[in-house]
Amino acid sequence: MTGKNMLEYKGYYGTVEYSAKDNILFGKVSGINGLISYEGDSIQSLKTDFEEAIDDYLEMCKEKGVEPEKKYKGTFNVRIAPELHRSLAVFAASHSMTLNAAVENAVREFIQHQ
């Protein structure tokens, strides 16, 4: 499920970015309770630092009895153009579904086709 410019290790995902100023690769882990950042001067060193950072984080969470993964409630606010909002509401009503169900279906389709 990793997208472009993402690393994956033990089910955790991290970004890959480049700093021209510092001439390094860097990133941070998504979906966790805390901040894990890592860096490297090559893809391999970035990947190694990422994996070591995940291992260290998981060990710290275990020692402290902390849940490492962020919990998602399943709700979030989305701002879209009023015309798109209207079109989606009409679509949902004409297909006997709620606006939430229509948005969930659209997001699911989008993710599955990436």
N, C-alpha and C positions, 0 to 999 in steps of 0.2 A: 504494500500500500504506500510505499514511499514515493514521493513526488520528485521532481527535478530538484537538484541541489539539496538533497536530504541524506542523512546518514541513518542507519538503523542498526541497533544492537540490543539484544535481549528484549525486544518489543518496545524500545524507546527510540524516539526520532529526534534528530537534531538538524539544524540548518547548516548550510555551508555558504559563507560569504567571504569576500576578498577586500582587504584594505590596501589600496594603492599607496596610501601615505606611509603605512608601516610595512608594506610588502609581506603581509601574512594572510593566511586563511584563518577564519575564526567562525564560531557559531555558538548556539545555545540550544538546550534541550527543551522541547515543547511538551506540555501536558503533565507537568510534575508539580509537586508542592515544594517550591524552592527554585533557586537559580543555579543551573549548571552551565558554565561556559568553558570553552576549550579553544585551542589554537594550534597552529603548526605552520611550518614553512614549506610543506609539501602535502599532497593528498594523503600519503601514508602516515606522515607524522600527525596530521590533523585527525585521521581515523584512530590512530593509537591513543592520542590524548583524549578523544571522545570516549573510547571504550574504557580507558582507565578512570575517567571522570564518572562514568555510569557505575562502574564497580565500586568506586569509593563512596558514591552517593548511596547506593543500595546497602553497603556495609554500615554507613552512618545511620541510615533509617532503621536498620535491624537493631543496632546497638541502642538507639533511643526509643524504639518501639513506635516509630512514626510510619504512617501510611505514605509510601513514596508517590503514588499516582494521584493526580488531581481528580477530584470527583466533578463530573459535569451534571448539572441539573436537567439539561435538555431544553432550557429556555434561553433565548437571547433576543435582543432587539435588533431589527434590521430596518434600515432606512432605504426606501426606494422611491423612484419618481411616482407622483400621484397617478399618472396615466397607467403605469405598470401595475400599481396597486389595484386600480379599478378593473383593469383587464383580468388580473388574477382572481379578484372577487367574483367577477362575472363567470369566469371559467369554472371556479369552484362550485358556484351555485348551479350552473348548468350541468354539472357532473355529479350533483348530489353529494358534495363533500364540503367539509369545512375549509376555511382559508388555511388553517394550520396543516391540515392533511395535504392540501395542494402544495404548500411550501415544502413540506417534508418529502413528498414525492419528487418534486423538482430537484431538491438538494440530493436525494438518493440517486436519481438519474444522472445528475451532473458528476457525482463522485464515481459512479460505476463506469462512466465512459471516459475517465481520465487515464 
